Amino acid sequence: MHRLLIVFIIAVMVSACSRVELAYENADWLAAWRIASYLELDRDQRGRLREGLTAYQAFHRENRLPAVNGQLQAWDSLLQTSNLTPAAVEQRFAEAEATLRTTVDDLIPLAAELLRDLDDSQISALEDAMAEGRDAYVERALEDQDTRAVERARDWVDDLNTHQEQILATCVSDLPTVTEAWSTWRQGIEEELIGLLRRSAPQAEVEAFLQEWWLEDEARPPVLQAYRQTARVTWEACTYTLLVSLTDDQREEARQRLARYRNGLDASAAVAQRD
């Protein structure tokens, strides 16, 4: 599980380079691998989950890892270029999003199988955990996003100047607030999932539900669809502005972090292959 999560985290971090977590956007993609933390699995279920993830590791190493490494290299090249363009940043975002969506799609059958294996008490525990997680996420989203944006950027470049902090503050202020709409929609989604599980819906139906929830933008209410588009355009533009403002030292710091990620992926893949 840990090795596989490294791949997920890299995809998210690269696609979210120098930006605050997009409230109401990334949360549901991340649910694809957060969901295990909501489940109270017994020993046999944990064993089947490990077996499924082990099988996927081999598939991922062969079919997905080259693309992830290629994207890390592309971001490294982008950090070195002296004539950066908005189109280049937009392309990196699109590639990272595609990789993340592909990975989620890969794991939907395993997630559906795991969910369908829950007994009544486990379904009730999942219902409670999702409600708590939803409320906690909304509470975090209402906190000081300017500070969170700066902290995330500092993770990449160590320190920011006043101008760079202002770039991030402007990005945050440009985003609309859709907390109530998201919370209402998410509660409905969770209730629908619990309903499917309680009536022992077939595998294909649960897979279709997860596909729509996690990957189909058009399944969201119009206000949330509009938010996603606004957030995507806003943060692509702000990432470009921030990148062109980086000093040589900041660029090198970001490149070193990317190198550590690439080395970690290579090491994890090598260990998994030996196992």
N, C-alpha and C positions, 0 to 999 in steps of 0.2 A: 504494500500500500504506500509506504513512504517513497519508494523509488518512483512509482507512478505519479504521485502527487507532485514530485519535483517537476515533471513535465508540465502538469497543469499550471503550477505556479509560474513557471517560466513564460508560458503562453500569456497568462494574465498580466504579468509584470511588464512584458515587452509591449503588449498592446496598450497598457496603461502608463507607459513611460511618461514621467513628469506630469501626471495629472491626478487629481483626487479620484477616489473610487466613484464611478458614475452611479449615483443612487438610482435605484429602480431599474438599472440596466444590467449590470454585471451580476446582481444578486441572484437572479434566477438561473443564469448559466452555472454559477458556482453551486447552486443547489444540486447539480448533478453529482458532485462528489462530496458536498457537505452532508448529503442525506444520510450517509452511514453514521455520522455522529448523532443523528436523531434517533437511531434505532437501538433497541435493547435486544441484541441478537444472542441466541444461545450458542453453545459450542459448535454444534453441527452447522448452523447457519454461518458462523464466522469461518468455518473451514471451507464451506462452499464458496463463500465470497473470496477467500484467499486463492482458491483454485481458479476461479473465474478471472481474477486480476492477474494471476501468474500467466494464464493463457494469453491475456490481452497484452501483457508486457512483451511477450515474444512477437506478437503481431505488430505492436507499436514500434518496437525496435527496428523491425524490418520495413514497415510501411509508412510510419509517421515521423520517426525520429530524424531522418534526413531532411525533411521539410523544416522541422523546428531548428535544427542546426543551421540550415540555410538562412532562416530568418534572423537568427542571432548574428550571423556573419553580415547580413544585409544592414542590420542596425549598426554594426561596428563600422561598416563602410560609410554609412550615412553620417556618423559622428566625425569621420575624417574629412568629409567633403568640404570644399571651400565655396561651392556654389549650390548650396542646398535650395531646393524648390518645394513649394507646398505640395506639388504633385507627388514628389518622392515620399514625403511624410504620409500622405493619404494612401499611397500604395502599401507602405509598411503596416498601417493600421488595418487595411483590408486583408492583407495576408495573415496577420495575427488573428483577426476575427474568424477567418475561414478555417484556420487550424484549430481554434478553440471549438468552433461549431462541429467540425469533423470529429474531434475527440469525444464530445458529448454524444453525438450521434452513434459513434462506435459503442458506447457504454450503455445506451438505452436498453437493449435487451437484457443485459445483466441486472440493471437497476430494476426493471419491471419484474424479472424473475425473483429477485430478492424481496421486493415489496409484496408480491403475491404469496410468499411463503410465511408472512407474518400471521400470528394467531391473534385472537381478539384483544388480549391484553397488550400485545405489542402494538397493534393498530391504535389503541387508545393512548398509549405512551407517545406514539408518533404524532398523533393529533395535538396533544398537549405541548410537545416539544416544538412543533412547527408554529403554534400560536405564540409561544414565548419568543421564539426566534424572530418572528415577524415584528412583534412589538419592540424587541431590542434593536432590530435593524432600523426601524423608523426613528427610535430615540437617538441612535447614533447619527442618522442622516440629518437630524435637526441640530447637531452640535456644530461648533465652529469649523466650517469647512475650509475657510482660508488657512487656518493653522494646519489642518490635516493635509491640504494640498502642498504646503511648504514642507511638511515633514516627509511626505512621499518623495518629493523632488530631492530633498537632502539625502535621502537614502541612496540616490544615484550619483549626486555630484558633491556631496559632503557639505557644502555651504552655498548660500545664495546671497546676492547683493539686493539692495532695496528695489532696484528696477525689476529684477526677476521675481521678487515676491509680489510686486504690484501686478505683473503679468498674470500670475496665478490668481490673485484676488479678483481681477477683472473677469477671468474665466468663470470663477465661481458665481460672481454676481450676475453674469449673463444667463445663467440657467434658471428656468422657471421652477416653481415649487409645485410638486404633484403628489405630495405625501398622502393626502386623503384619498385621492383616486387610486394610487398604488396599493394602499393598505386594503381598501375595499375590494379591489380586483384580486389581490393575493389571498385574502380570506376566502373568497369564492372558489379560487383554484384549490386551496387546501381542502375545503369541504367536499369538492367534487372528487378529489383523490381518495379521501377517506371513504366516501360513498362507494367508489369502485372497489376498494379493498374489502369493505364489509360485505358486499354481495358477490365476492369471489369472481370478479370480472376476468375474462380470459386474457391470456398473455398478449395477444394482438391488440386488444382494446386498451390495456394499460400502456403498452408501447406507444400507441397512437396518441394517447393523452399526454405522455411525457414529451413526445416529439412536438406537439402543439405548444405545450407550456414553455419548454426550454428553448425552442428553436424557431418558432413561427411568429414573426413580428406582427403579422396581420391578425393574429388571434387576440391581440391586446386591444383594450379600449382605444378609441381615436386619440384621446389626450396623452396616453402613454406612448403610442406610436409616434406622435408628434414630438414628444419629449426625447425619444431615442434619436430621432433625426437631428434635432437641435443640439443635443449633447454631443453627438458624433462630429458635426460640423464645427461646433465651438472648440472642442478639445483637439481636433486636428489642427485648426488654425493656431490655437494657443501653444500647442507643442512645437509647431514650426517656429513661432516667435521666440519661444524659450530656447530652442536649440541654436538658433542663429545668434543668441545673446551669450552663449557659453564661452568662458575663457578656455585657454589651452589646458589649464590644470583641471577644470571641470570636465572637459571632454575626456581627458586621460582617466579621470576617476570613473566616469561612466563606462569607458572601454574596459577598464580592469574588472568592473563588476560583471560585464557581459562575458569576459574571459573566464571568470570564476564559474558562471552558470554553464558555459560550454564544457569546461573541465568536469563539472559535477555531473552533467548529463552523460559525458563519455565514460566516466568512472562507473556510474550507476548501470549503464548499458553493459559494460564489460563484466561487472559482478553478476548481473542477471544472466548473461550469456553463459558464464561459468556454472551458475546454479542450474 
